[in-house]
Amino acid sequence: MGLTVKQQAAIEALLEGNTITGAAQAAGIGRRTLQRYFSEPDFKAALRAGSDAAIMAAAARLSKLSDDAIQAMQAVMAEPTEPGASIKLRAADTILGHIVKIREQSDVLERLAALEAQQEGGPL
């Protein structure tokens, strides 16, 4: 079963960062109606898919910064006493650390999905 226009509007509002109350208002529905939507499998799946897409887009943008982060680290290594060196190093380390975390989480989710698919097909 597909989503209604109001359900789609609620998902868009939630993905934009609105609260449940704000998303309900944006979709033209009551708060309780939106809360009821959360128990519907199609709604939950669509919300999850939208959230996953947003996370993947953020991860891609973060990955694009990896070269800049490495260059910043190289610059700090070359001139460790330069003003702001510790801030640049911390920012670069944070970016690279988040990239690693996202990759690790992605790997775990892929493995979990494979295990779930295998379990649905029969015993492990």
N, CA, C and O atoms as a MOPAC input file, in Angstrom:
PM7 MOZYME 1SCF
protein

 N      0.84200 1    -1.18100 1     0.00000 1
 C      0.00000 1     0.00000 1     0.00000 1
 C      0.88400 1     1.23900 1     0.00000 1
 O      1.88500 1     1.28500 1     0.71600 1
 N      0.52800 1     2.23800 1    -0.79100 1
 C      1.32500 1     3.44700 1    -0.87900 1
 C      1.00000 1     4.43200 1     0.22300 1
 O      0.05400 1     4.26600 1     0.99300 1
 N      1.81700 1     5.45400 1     0.26400 1
 C      1.62500 1     6.50500 1     1.26400 1
 C      0.66400 1     7.55800 1     0.74600 1
 O      0.58400 1     7.80300 1    -0.45700 1
 N     -0.05600 1     8.17200 1     1.65500 1
 C     -0.92700 1     9.28100 1     1.28500 1
 C     -0.07800 1    10.53700 1     1.11900 1
 O      1.08400 1    10.57800 1     1.52100 1
 N     -0.67300 1    11.54300 1     0.52900 1
 C      0.01700 1    12.82100 1     0.35700 1
 C      0.39600 1    13.39300 1     1.72000 1
 O      1.48500 1    13.94400 1     1.88400 1
 N     -0.49000 1    13.26500 1     2.68400 1
 C     -0.21000 1    13.80000 1     4.02400 1
 C      0.91100 1    13.01800 1     4.70600 1
 O      1.72700 1    13.60000 1     5.42000 1
 N      0.95500 1    11.71200 1     4.49100 1
 C      2.04900 1    10.92400 1     5.05300 1
 C      3.38500 1    11.33600 1     4.43100 1
 O      4.39100 1    11.46300 1     5.12900 1
 N      3.38300 1    11.54100 1     3.12300 1
 C      4.60400 1    11.98000 1     2.44400 1
 C      5.04400 1    13.35000 1     2.95100 1
 O      6.23300 1    13.59300 1     3.15500 1
 N      4.08100 1    14.23700 1     3.15000 1
 C      4.40200 1    15.57200 1     3.66700 1
 C      4.96400 1    15.48000 1     5.08000 1
 O      5.89000 1    16.21000 1     5.43200 1
 N      4.41100 1    14.59300 1     5.88000 1
 C      4.90400 1    14.41500 1     7.25000 1
 C      6.33700 1    13.89400 1     7.24000 1
 O      7.16900 1    14.34900 1     8.02400 1
 N      6.62600 1    12.94500 1     6.35900 1
 C      7.98600 1    12.41300 1     6.25600 1
 C      8.95400 1    13.50700 1     5.84000 1
 O     10.03000 1    13.64000 1     6.42300 1
 N      8.58100 1    14.28900 1     4.83900 1
 C      9.44500 1    15.39300 1     4.40200 1
 C      9.71800 1    16.35600 1     5.55000 1
 O     10.85500 1    16.78300 1     5.75300 1
 N      8.68300 1    16.69200 1     6.29400 1
 C      8.84200 1    17.62600 1     7.41400 1
 C      9.73800 1    17.03400 1     8.50000 1
 O     10.56000 1    17.74500 1     9.07800 1
 N      9.58800 1    15.75900 1     8.77700 1
 C     10.43800 1    15.10800 1     9.78100 1
 C     11.89200 1    15.08500 1     9.32000 1
 O     12.80100 1    15.33100 1    10.11400 1
 N     12.11200 1    14.79100 1     8.04500 1
 C     13.48000 1    14.74100 1     7.51900 1
 C     14.13100 1    16.12000 1     7.46500 1
 O     15.35600 1    16.23800 1     7.44200 1
 N     13.30600 1    17.15300 1     7.44500 1
 C     13.83200 1    18.52300 1     7.48600 1
 C     14.19300 1    18.94500 1     8.90100 1
 O     14.72300 1    20.03500 1     9.11300 1
 N     13.90600 1    18.08300 1     9.86700 1
 C     14.29200 1    18.36700 1    11.24300 1
 C     13.18900 1    18.90500 1    12.13100 1
 O     13.44600 1    19.32200 1    13.26100 1
 N     11.97600 1    18.89800 1    11.63700 1
 C     10.85300 1    19.36500 1    12.45800 1
 C     10.56900 1    18.39600 1    13.60100 1
 O     10.85100 1    17.20100 1    13.51000 1
 N     10.01400 1    18.93000 1    14.66300 1
 C      9.53000 1    18.09200 1    15.75900 1
 C      8.28200 1    17.35700 1    15.27900 1
 O      7.77400 1    17.62900 1    14.19100 1
 N      7.79900 1    16.43800 1    16.08200 1
 C      6.57500 1    15.72400 1    15.71700 1
 C      5.42200 1    16.71000 1    15.57800 1
 O      4.62700 1    16.62000 1    14.64300 1
 N      5.33800 1    17.64400 1    16.51000 1
 C      4.27600 1    18.65700 1    16.43600 1
 C      4.42900 1    19.50700 1    15.18400 1
 O      3.45200 1    19.75800 1    14.47800 1
 N      5.64300 1    19.95000 1    14.90700 1
 C      5.89700 1    20.77600 1    13.72500 1
 C      5.63900 1    20.02400 1    12.43100 1
 O      5.08500 1    20.58400 1    11.48500 1
 N      6.03700 1    18.75800 1    12.38400 1
 C      5.81100 1    17.94900 1    11.18700 1
 C      4.32200 1    17.71600 1    10.96700 1
 O      3.84400 1    17.74100 1     9.83300 1
 N      3.59700 1    17.49000 1    12.05000 1
 C      2.14800 1    17.30000 1    11.93700 1
 C      1.49400 1    18.56500 1    11.39600 1
 O      0.63500 1    18.49700 1    10.51700 1
 N      1.89700 1    19.70900 1    11.91600 1
 C      1.34200 1    20.97700 1    11.42900 1
 C      1.68000 1    21.18300 1     9.96000 1
 O      0.82400 1    21.59800 1     9.17800 1
 N      2.92800 1    20.89600 1     9.57600 1
 C      3.34700 1    21.07800 1     8.18600 1
 C      2.56200 1    20.16700 1     7.24300 1
 O      2.29500 1    20.53400 1     6.09800 1
 N      2.19800 1    18.98700 1     7.72300 1
 C      1.45600 1    18.03400 1     6.89500 1
 C     -0.05100 1    18.25900 1     6.95100 1
 O     -0.80500 1    17.63200 1     6.20700 1
 N     -0.48300 1    19.14900 1     7.82800 1
 C     -1.91000 1    19.42300 1     7.94800 1
 C     -2.67300 1    18.31500 1     8.66000 1
 O     -3.83300 1    18.04200 1     8.34900 1
 N     -2.00200 1    17.68000 1     9.62300 1
 C     -2.63300 1    16.60700 1    10.39300 1
 C     -2.42100 1    16.86400 1    11.87700 1
 O     -1.63800 1    17.73400 1    12.26000 1
 N     -3.11400 1    16.11400 1    12.69600 1
 C     -2.93200 1    16.22600 1    14.13500 1
 C     -1.71900 1    15.43700 1    14.60300 1
 O     -1.24600 1    14.51900 1    13.93300 1
 N     -1.24100 1    15.81800 1    15.75500 1
 C     -0.07700 1    15.14000 1    16.34800 1
 C     -0.36300 1    13.65200 1    16.57100 1
 O      0.49400 1    12.80900 1    16.30500 1
 N     -1.54100 1    13.33400 1    17.04800 1
 C     -1.89800 1    11.92800 1    17.29500 1
 C     -1.94200 1    11.12400 1    15.99900 1
 O     -1.57200 1     9.95000 1    15.97100 1
 N     -2.39600 1    11.76700 1    14.93500 1
 C     -2.41600 1    11.07800 1    13.63700 1
 C     -0.99900 1    10.72600 1    13.21300 1
 O     -0.73500 1     9.61300 1    12.75700 1
 N     -0.09000 1    11.68100 1    13.36600 1
 C      1.30400 1    11.41700 1    13.00800 1
 C      1.88100 1    10.31100 1    13.89000 1
 O      2.60100 1     9.43800 1    13.40500 1
 N      1.57100 1    10.34800 1    15.15900 1
 C      2.06300 1     9.29100 1    16.04600 1
 C      1.50800 1     7.92500 1    15.63300 1
 O      2.19400 1     6.91100 1    15.76100 1
 N      0.29600 1     7.90000 1    15.14800 1
 C     -0.29200 1     6.64800 1    14.66800 1
 C      0.43100 1     6.16700 1    13.40200 1
 O      0.62100 1     4.96700 1    13.20500 1
 N      0.83300 1     7.12400 1    12.54500 1
 C      1.57100 1     6.75800 1    11.32900 1
 C      2.83300 1     5.95900 1    11.66900 1
 O      3.22600 1     5.06200 1    10.92300 1
 N      3.46100 1     6.29000 1    12.79600 1
 C      4.70800 1     5.61300 1    13.16900 1
 C      4.52200 1     4.11100 1    13.37900 1
 O      5.49600 1     3.36000 1    13.33900 1
 N      3.29800 1     3.66800 1    13.60200 1
 C      3.04900 1     2.23300 1    13.78900 1
 C      2.75400 1     1.52600 1    12.46700 1
 O      2.59900 1     0.30500 1    12.43800 1
 N      2.67600 1     2.28500 1    11.37700 1
 C      2.36800 1     1.69300 1    10.07100 1
 C      3.66700 1     1.30500 1     9.36000 1
 O      4.55100 1     2.14400 1     9.18700 1
 N      3.78900 1     0.04500 1     8.95100 1
 C      5.03200 1    -0.42100 1     8.33100 1
 C      5.47200 1     0.38600 1     7.10800 1
 O      6.66000 1     0.67600 1     6.96300 1
 N      4.54100 1     0.75400 1     6.22900 1
 C      4.91600 1     1.51300 1     5.02800 1
 C      5.47600 1     2.88300 1     5.39200 1
 O      6.44500 1     3.34700 1     4.79200 1
 N      4.86300 1     3.51900 1     6.37200 1
 C      5.32600 1     4.83700 1     6.80600 1
 C      6.71500 1     4.72300 1     7.42100 1
 O      7.61300 1     5.49900 1     7.09400 1
 N      6.88600 1     3.74900 1     8.31600 1
 C      8.18900 1     3.56300 1     8.96400 1
 C      9.26900 1     3.26000 1     7.93100 1
 O     10.38400 1     3.77300 1     8.02600 1
 N      8.93900 1     2.42900 1     6.94500 1
 C      9.92000 1     2.07100 1     5.91700 1
 C     10.30100 1     3.28900 1     5.07500 1
 O     11.47400 1     3.48300 1     4.75800 1
 N      9.32200 1     4.10200 1     4.71700 1
 C      9.60300 1     5.29100 1     3.91100 1
 C     10.40800 1     6.31400 1     4.70200 1
 O     11.31600 1     6.94700 1     4.16300 1
 N     10.07700 1     6.47500 1     5.97400 1
 C     10.82800 1     7.39600 1     6.82700 1
 C     12.26600 1     6.90900 1     6.97400 1
 O     13.20600 1     7.70100 1     6.91300 1
 N     12.42800 1     5.61500 1     7.16600 1
 C     13.76600 1     5.03500 1     7.30400 1
 C     14.56600 1     5.21300 1     6.01200 1
 O     15.74900 1     5.55100 1     6.05500 1
 N     13.93200 1     4.98800 1     4.87900 1
 C     14.61300 1     5.14600 1     3.59300 1
 C     15.05700 1     6.59200 1     3.39100 1
 O     16.16400 1     6.84400 1     2.91500 1
 N     14.20600 1     7.52800 1     3.74700 1
 C     14.56600 1     8.94000 1     3.63400 1
 C     15.69800 1     9.30900 1     4.56200 1
 O     16.60000 1    10.06100 1     4.19000 1
 N     15.65300 1     8.78500 1     5.76000 1
 C     16.70900 1     9.03600 1     6.73500 1
 C     18.02900 1     8.42600 1     6.27000 1
 O     19.08300 1     9.05200 1     6.38400 1
 N     17.96700 1     7.20700 1     5.74900 1
 C     19.17300 1     6.55100 1     5.23300 1
 C     19.78500 1     7.35000 1     4.08500 1
 O     21.00400 1     7.49800 1     4.00500 1
 N     18.93800 1     7.85900 1     3.20500 1
 C     19.43000 1     8.65300 1     2.07800 1
 C     20.10700 1     9.93000 1     2.56300 1
 O     21.14100 1    10.32700 1     2.02600 1
 N     19.53500 1    10.56700 1     3.56600 1
 C     20.13500 1    11.78700 1     4.11400 1
 C     21.48500 1    11.48700 1     4.76000 1
 O     22.43200 1    12.26200 1     4.62400 1
 N     21.56600 1    10.36500 1     5.46000 1
 C     22.82800 1     9.97900 1     6.09300 1
 C     23.87600 1     9.66600 1     5.03600 1
 O     25.03700 1    10.04800 1     5.18000 1
 N     23.47600 1     8.97600 1     3.98000 1
 C     24.42100 1     8.65700 1     2.90900 1
 C     24.91800 1     9.92200 1     2.22100 1
 O     26.09400 1    10.01700 1     1.87000 1
 N     24.03400 1    10.88900 1     2.02900 1
 C     24.43600 1    12.15300 1     1.41300 1
 C     25.41800 1    12.89800 1     2.31100 1
 O     26.39900 1    13.46400 1     1.82800 1
 N     25.15600 1    12.89700 1     3.60900 1
 C     26.07400 1    13.54800 1     4.55000 1
 C     27.42000 1    12.83600 1     4.57100 1
 O     28.46500 1    13.48400 1     4.63700 1
 N     27.40000 1    11.51500 1     4.51500 1
 C     28.64500 1    10.74100 1     4.49700 1
 C     29.44800 1    11.04200 1     3.23900 1
 O     30.67300 1    11.14200 1     3.29000 1
 N     28.76800 1    11.18300 1     2.12400 1
 C     29.45700 1    11.50600 1     0.87200 1
 C     30.10700 1    12.88300 1     0.95000 1
 O     31.23900 1    13.06800 1     0.50300 1
 N     29.39300 1    13.83900 1     1.51300 1
 C     29.96500 1    15.18600 1     1.66700 1
 C     31.15900 1    15.15800 1     2.60300 1
 O     32.15800 1    15.83400 1     2.35800 1
 N     31.06300 1    14.38900 1     3.66500 1
 C     32.15500 1    14.26900 1     4.61800 1
 C     33.36700 1    13.60800 1     3.96400 1
 O     34.50300 1    14.02200 1     4.19200 1
 N     33.12400 1    12.58800 1     3.15700 1
 C     34.21900 1    11.90500 1     2.46600 1
 C     34.96700 1    12.84300 1     1.52800 1
 O     36.17900 1    12.72200 1     1.35000 1
 N     34.23800 1    13.77500 1     0.93400 1
 C     34.88800 1    14.74500 1     0.04700 1
 C     35.88300 1    15.61900 1     0.80700 1
 O     36.80500 1    16.17500 1     0.21000 1
 N     35.69900 1    15.74000 1     2.11300 1
 C     36.60400 1    16.55700 1     2.92200 1
 C     37.86000 1    15.80700 1     3.34800 1
 O     38.76200 1    16.39900 1     3.94100 1
 N     37.92800 1    14.51800 1     3.05400 1
 C     39.06800 1    13.72900 1     3.53400 1
 C     40.39200 1    14.23400 1     2.97500 1
 O     41.38300 1    14.27600 1     3.70300 1
 N     40.43400 1    14.61400 1     1.70900 1
 C     41.68000 1    15.14400 1     1.13700 1
 C     42.10100 1    16.42900 1     1.84000 1
 O     43.27800 1    16.62200 1     2.14200 1
 N     41.13100 1    17.30600 1     2.09700 1
 C     41.44100 1    18.55200 1     2.80900 1
 C     41.95600 1    18.26200 1     4.21200 1
 O     42.87500 1    18.92600 1     4.69300 1
 N     41.36400 1    17.27400 1     4.86300 1
 C     41.78900 1    16.92100 1     6.21900 1
 C     43.22300 1    16.39900 1     6.21500 1
 O     44.02500 1    16.75700 1     7.07900 1
 N     43.53300 1    15.56700 1     5.25500 1
 C     44.89300 1    15.03300 1     5.16700 1
 C     45.89000 1    16.14200 1     4.84000 1
 O     46.98700 1    16.17300 1     5.39700 1
 N     45.51700 1    17.04500 1     3.94900 1
 C     46.39500 1    18.17600 1     3.63200 1
 C     46.61600 1    19.05600 1     4.85800 1
 O     47.72300 1    19.54600 1     5.08000 1
 N     45.58100 1    19.25600 1     5.64300 1
 C     45.72000 1    20.05400 1     6.86700 1
 C     46.68000 1    19.37100 1     7.83200 1
 O     47.50400 1    20.03300 1     8.46400 1
 N     46.57900 1    18.06700 1     7.94700 1
 C     47.49800 1    17.32900 1     8.82200 1
 C     48.94000 1    17.45000 1     8.32600 1
 O     49.87000 1    17.62300 1     9.11500 1
 N     49.10600 1    17.35800 1     7.01700 1
 C     50.44800 1    17.49800 1     6.44800 1
 C     51.00600 1    18.89500 1     6.71000 1
 O     52.18700 1    19.05100 1     7.01900 1
 N     50.15600 1    19.90000 1     6.58600 1
 C     50.59400 1    21.27700 1     6.82600 1
 C     51.00000 1    21.46900 1     8.28200 1
 O     51.98900 1    22.14600 1     8.56700 1
 N     50.25600 1    20.88900 1     9.18900 1
 C     50.58500 1    20.99900 1    10.61300 1
 C     51.88900 1    20.26100 1    10.90800 1
 O     52.69900 1    20.72100 1    11.71300 1
 N     52.08600 1    19.13300 1    10.26500 1
 C     53.34000 1    18.40100 1    10.46500 1
 C     54.53500 1    19.21400 1     9.96200 1
 O     55.61500 1    19.17200 1    10.55000 1
 N     54.33000 1    19.94900 1     8.87500 1
 C     55.41200 1    20.75700 1     8.31400 1
 C     55.67500 1    22.00400 1     9.15200 1
 O     56.82100 1    22.43200 1     9.28600 1
 N     54.62800 1    22.58500 1     9.71200 1
 C     54.73300 1    23.81500 1    10.51000 1
 C     53.93600 1    23.65400 1    11.80300 1
 O     52.88300 1    24.27500 1    11.95000 1
 N     54.40800 1    22.84300 1    12.73500 1
 C     53.62300 1    22.56600 1    13.94100 1
 C     53.41900 1    23.76300 1    14.86200 1
 O     52.52300 1    23.74000 1    15.70600 1
 N     54.22400 1    24.79900 1    14.72000 1
 C     54.08400 1    25.97000 1    15.59500 1
 C     53.25600 1    27.08200 1    14.95900 1
 O     53.09300 1    28.15000 1    15.54800 1
 N     52.74300 1    26.84000 1    13.78200 1
 C     51.91500 1    27.84200 1    13.10600 1
 C     50.67000 1    28.12300 1    13.95300 1
 O     50.07600 1    27.19200 1    14.49700 1
 N     50.26600 1    29.39800 1    14.07000 1
 C     49.05400 1    29.71500 1    14.83800 1
 C     47.84300 1    28.94500 1    14.28900 1
 O     47.62200 1    28.88800 1    13.07900 1
 N     47.09400 1    28.37600 1    15.17800 1
 C     45.89600 1    27.62800 1    14.79400 1
 C     46.17400 1    26.19300 1    14.38700 1
 O     45.26300 1    25.48000 1    13.96600 1
 N     47.42900 1    25.75800 1    14.50900 1
 C     47.78800 1    24.40300 1    14.08000 1
 C     47.00400 1    23.34500 1    14.85200 1
 O     46.53500 1    22.36800 1    14.26900 1
 N     46.86400 1    23.53700 1    16.14600 1
 C     46.16400 1    22.51400 1    16.93900 1
 C     44.68100 1    22.44100 1    16.57700 1
 O     44.08600 1    21.36400 1    16.60800 1
 N     44.09100 1    23.57400 1    16.23600 1
 C     42.67900 1    23.58700 1    15.83500 1
 C     42.50600 1    22.86700 1    14.50100 1
 O     41.57900 1    22.07700 1    14.32400 1
 N     43.42100 1    23.15100 1    13.55700 1
 C     43.35900 1    22.47900 1    12.25300 1
 C     43.53400 1    20.97400 1    12.41400 1
 O     42.83500 1    20.18200 1    11.78200 1
 N     44.47500 1    20.59700 1    13.27000 1
 C     44.73300 1    19.17800 1    13.49100 1
 C     43.51700 1    18.49400 1    14.11900 1
 O     43.15100 1    17.38600 1    13.72600 1
 N     42.90300 1    19.14700 1    15.07800 1
 C     41.71900 1    18.58500 1    15.73300 1
 C     40.55800 1    18.45300 1    14.74400 1
 O     39.84800 1    17.44700 1    14.74200 1
 N     40.37300 1    19.46900 1    13.90900 1
 C     39.29200 1    19.41400 1    12.91900 1
 C     39.53500 1    18.28900 1    11.91200 1
 O     38.62100 1    17.53700 1    11.57300 1
 N     40.76900 1    18.18500 1    11.44100 1
 C     41.10500 1    17.12900 1    10.48300 1
 C     40.90600 1    15.75200 1    11.10400 1
 O     40.35900 1    14.84800 1    10.47100 1
 N     41.34900 1    15.60100 1    12.33700 1
 C     41.19800 1    14.32500 1    13.03700 1
 C     39.72300 1    13.98100 1    13.23100 1
 O     39.33100 1    12.82200 1    13.09500 1
 N     38.91900 1    14.97200 1    13.54500 1
 C     37.48200 1    14.75300 1    13.72800 1
 C     36.83600 1    14.29500 1    12.42800 1
 O     36.04800 1    13.34900 1    12.42000 1
 N     37.16900 1    14.96300 1    11.33200 1
 C     36.60600 1    14.59200 1    10.02700 1
 C     36.96900 1    13.15500 1     9.68200 1
 O     36.10100 1    12.35500 1     9.33100 1
 N     38.24900 1    12.83000 1     9.78400 1
 C     38.68300 1    11.47500 1     9.44200 1
 C     38.08400 1    10.44000 1    10.39400 1
 O     37.74400 1     9.33400 1     9.97500 1
 N     37.95700 1    10.79400 1    11.65800 1
 C     37.34200 1     9.88400 1    12.62400 1
 C     35.88800 1     9.59400 1    12.29800 1
 O     35.43000 1     8.45900 1    12.42500 1
 N     35.16300 1    10.62600 1    11.87700 1
 C     33.75800 1    10.42300 1    11.51100 1
 C     33.64100 1     9.56500 1    10.25500 1
 O     32.73300 1     8.74100 1    10.14800 1
 N     34.54600 1     9.75400 1     9.31400 1
 C     34.52500 1     8.93200 1     8.10200 1
 C     34.70900 1     7.46200 1     8.46700 1
 O     34.00000 1     6.59600 1     7.95500 1
 N     35.65500 1     7.18800 1     9.34600 1
 C     35.90500 1     5.80700 1     9.77800 1
 C     34.67500 1     5.24400 1    10.49200 1
 O     34.28100 1     4.10600 1    10.23500 1
 N     34.06700 1     6.02400 1    11.38200 1
 C     32.88100 1     5.54900 1    12.10700 1
 C     31.73200 1     5.23500 1    11.15800 1
 O     31.05700 1     4.21500 1    11.30200 1
 N     31.51600 1     6.11900 1    10.18700 1
 C     30.43100 1     5.89500 1     9.23100 1
 C     30.68800 1     4.61500 1     8.44600 1
 O     29.77300 1     3.82300 1     8.22000 1
 N     31.91900 1     4.41800 1     8.03900 1
 C     32.26800 1     3.21200 1     7.27900 1
 C     32.05300 1     1.95300 1     8.13100 1
 O     31.49200 1     0.96300 1     7.66100 1
 N     32.49900 1     2.00600 1     9.37300 1
 C     32.32500 1     0.85300 1    10.26500 1
 C     30.84600 1     0.54200 1    10.47000 1
 O     30.44000 1    -0.61900 1    10.42600 1
 N     30.04700 1     1.57700 1    10.69300 1
 C     28.61300 1     1.36700 1    10.89500 1
 C     27.96100 1     0.81300 1     9.63600 1
 O     27.08000 1    -0.04300 1     9.71200 1
 N     28.39100 1     1.30000 1     8.48900 1
 C     27.86300 1     0.81100 1     7.22300 1
 C     28.18100 1    -0.67000 1     7.04800 1
 O     27.32800 1    -1.44900 1     6.62200 1
 N     29.41200 1    -1.05400 1     7.38000 1
 C     29.80200 1    -2.46400 1     7.28600 1
 C     28.96100 1    -3.33700 1     8.20900 1
 O     28.51000 1    -4.41100 1     7.81300 1
 N     28.75200 1    -2.87700 1     9.43300 1
 C     27.95200 1    -3.64000 1    10.39500 1
 C     26.51700 1    -3.79100 1     9.88900 1
 O     25.93500 1    -4.87200 1     9.98100 1
 N     25.95200 1    -2.71400 1     9.35900 1
 C     24.58100 1    -2.78300 1     8.85200 1
 C     24.47200 1    -3.73500 1     7.66700 1
 O     23.48900 1    -4.46600 1     7.54600 1
 N     25.48000 1    -3.73000 1     6.79000 1
 C     25.47100 1    -4.65300 1     5.65400 1
 C     25.53800 1    -6.10000 1     6.13900 1
 O     24.82100 1    -6.96300 1     5.63200 1
 N     26.39000 1    -6.35900 1     7.10800 1
 C     26.50800 1    -7.71600 1     7.64800 1
 C     25.21200 1    -8.15000 1     8.32300 1
 O     24.77400 1    -9.29100 1     8.17200 1
 N     24.60700 1    -7.23900 1     9.06200 1
 C     23.34400 1    -7.54500 1     9.73100 1
 C     22.25800 1    -7.86400 1     8.71200 1
 O     21.50200 1    -8.82100 1     8.88100 1
 N     22.18100 1    -7.06000 1     7.65400 1
 C     21.18000 1    -7.30800 1     6.61400 1
 C     21.40800 1    -8.66400 1     5.95500 1
 O     20.45100 1    -9.37900 1     5.65900 1
 N     22.66700 1    -9.01900 1     5.72400 1
 C     22.97600 1   -10.32200 1     5.12300 1
 C     22.57100 1   -11.45700 1     6.05500 1
 O     22.01600 1   -12.46100 1     5.60900 1
 N     22.84600 1   -11.30100 1     7.34500 1
 C     22.45500 1   -12.32900 1     8.31400 1
 C     20.94100 1   -12.46700 1     8.40600 1
 O     20.41500 1   -13.57700 1     8.48400 1
 N     20.24300 1   -11.33200 1     8.39600 1
 C     18.78100 1   -11.37700 1     8.45400 1
 C     18.21400 1   -12.05400 1     7.21200 1
 O     17.27700 1   -12.84600 1     7.30400 1
 N     18.78400 1   -11.73900 1     6.05200 1
 C     18.31600 1   -12.36400 1     4.81400 1
 C     18.59000 1   -13.86000 1     4.83300 1
 O     17.76100 1   -14.65400 1     4.38800 1
 N     19.74500 1   -14.24100 1     5.34300 1
 C     20.10100 1   -15.65000 1     5.43900 1
 C     19.17000 1   -16.37900 1     6.40800 1
 O     18.76100 1   -17.51000 1     6.14700 1
 N     18.83900 1   -15.73700 1     7.51200 1
 C     17.96600 1   -16.35500 1     8.50600 1
 C     16.55400 1   -16.52800 1     7.95700 1
 O     15.89300 1   -17.52500 1     8.24800 1
 N     16.09200 1   -15.56900 1     7.16900 1
 C     14.76400 1   -15.68600 1     6.57300 1
 C     14.70800 1   -16.84200 1     5.58500 1
 O     13.65900 1   -17.45800 1     5.39700 1
 N     15.84800 1   -17.13400 1     4.95300 1
 C     15.90900 1   -18.22200 1     3.98700 1
 C     16.07700 1   -19.58700 1     4.62100 1
 O     15.91500 1   -20.60400 1     3.94500 1
 N     16.39200 1   -19.63200 1     5.88400 1
 C     16.58700 1   -20.90700 1     6.56300 1
 C     17.60500 1   -20.76900 1     7.66600 1
 O     18.06200 1   -19.66100 1     7.94600 1
 N     17.96800 1   -21.85100 1     8.28900 1
 C     18.93900 1   -21.79000 1     9.39000 1
 C     20.31600 1   -21.36500 1     8.89700 1
 O     20.66800 1   -21.56200 1     7.73400 1
 N     21.08500 1   -20.77700 1     9.81000 1
 C     22.43700 1   -20.31800 1     9.46700 1
 C     23.37300 1   -21.46300 1     9.23000 1
 O     24.54800 1   -21.24800 1     8.93100 1

